[in-house]
Amino acid sequence: MAEDNNDFEDVQMTLGEPEFNAMLMQMNHEVNSSNASEYNFMGNKTQEVGENVWAVPAYLSEDYALFFLYTEIDTGDWVLAFSEAQMGEGQFNLGTPMTTGEGLNRLFEQDADRAKMVLSFVNDMEKAGEGVWRMVEE
């Protein structure tokens, strides 16, 4: 049986591969003021940054900042995306949202160990029934 499990794992895309950019975590529910604290990460609080947009830092350094972005998309579904950020006047200015996979791959280029930790956090959400991985077309 262990061999079957290994075969299944070999089918999965790998963090750092260009194909992983097409992966998106689709949430099973919205993020709101009642449940936002469930998505806090490493002592940072998930905060509402716009209508139906919640953000929390995934990685902060002097040279690079990446935020989890929980948001509602045009279909009405909620997704976990990522956004790179630049430091503005005392606050971060979030950039264009990207798929979960693309954000993780960009973080992997900066800090592979941190990207693996963030991926584990996202995978734990799926295991807990919070969302499912989907492949999106570019």
N, C-alpha and C positions, 0 to 999 in steps of 0.2 A: 504494500500500500504506500509506503514512503516514496517509492519510485513514481507513483501516479501524482502525488503532491508536487514532487520536483518538476515533473513534466508541465503541470499547470503553471507553476511559477515561471518557467522558462518562456511562456507565452506572453507574459506581461511586458509592457514597455518599461524601459529603464530610464531613471532620472539621468539627465545629461545628454540623452539622445535627442536629435532634432524632432523626431516623431512624437516625443513626449509633449511638445508644445501644443498639440491638438487636444490634450486632456483637460477636462473641465469638471470641477466638483459641483454637481447640482444639489442644492440643499432641499430637504424635504419640508421645510417650513421657513417662514420669514424670521429675520432677526429684528427684535424690537427692544424697547426699554425693559420689558419683563424678563427676557432671556439673554440679553447681550453679555452679561457677566459670564455666561457659560463659554464664551469664545475669547475670554481674556487669554493673553499669551505671555508667559515668563514675567509676570508681575505688571504687565501693561494692560490697561483697561480698554475694552472695546467701546468706542465712542461714536455717536451719530455725527456725521460730517456733512450730511445733506439729506434730502428727502429720500427715504428708503436706501440710504447708503451708510454703512457702519465700517469703521476702520480700526485697526490695531497694528502696531509695529510687529513685523516678523524679523527684521534685521535692521540694526542701526549702527553705523560706523561713521568716521569722519568723512569718508569718501563715498559711501553708498547707503541708501535707505530704501527698504522695501516694506510695504504694508499689506496685510490681509485686507481684502475689500469684500464685504458681504453686501450684495446689492440685488435689487430686483431688475430683471432685464425686460425687454419689450414683450416677450411672451407671457409675462406675469410670473415666471419662475424666479426663484432666488438662487444665486450662485455664489461660490467663493472664487473671487478673482484676486489678482494682485495688482499693485500700483507702485511704481518707483516714485520717489519723492525727492524734491529739492528743498533745502532749508530756505525759507523766506524770512520776512521780518518777524522773528520770534515764533514762527510756526512753520509746519511743513506744507508745501504745496504739492498735492498729489497729481501725478501724471495720468496719462491715458490708461485705463484698465486693460489688463491682458489676461489670457486664460490662466487657470491654475498651473498647468504644466509649463507654460512659458515663464511665468513668474518663478517657479521652482528652478527651472533651468538657468535663468539669469542669476539667481542666488547661488546656484551650484558653481557658476563661473567665478563668483566672489569668494565663497566659503563653502566648500563641498560638505563639510561636517555639519554646518548649520542647516544647509539645504536638506540633508538627510533627516535631521531632527524635525524640521518643519513638515517634511513629507510624512513622517511618522505621526505627527499631530493631526494632519489631514486624514491619513488612513484610519486613525482612531475614531475620527468623526464618522467615517463610513461604517466602521465596525459597530458603533453605537447607534446606527440607524439614523444619523443626522443628515446623510446625503449619500449620493452615488456618483461614481466616476462615469463620465460620458466622453465620447470622442466627438469633437466638433469639426466641421469643415471650415477650411480657411477662407 
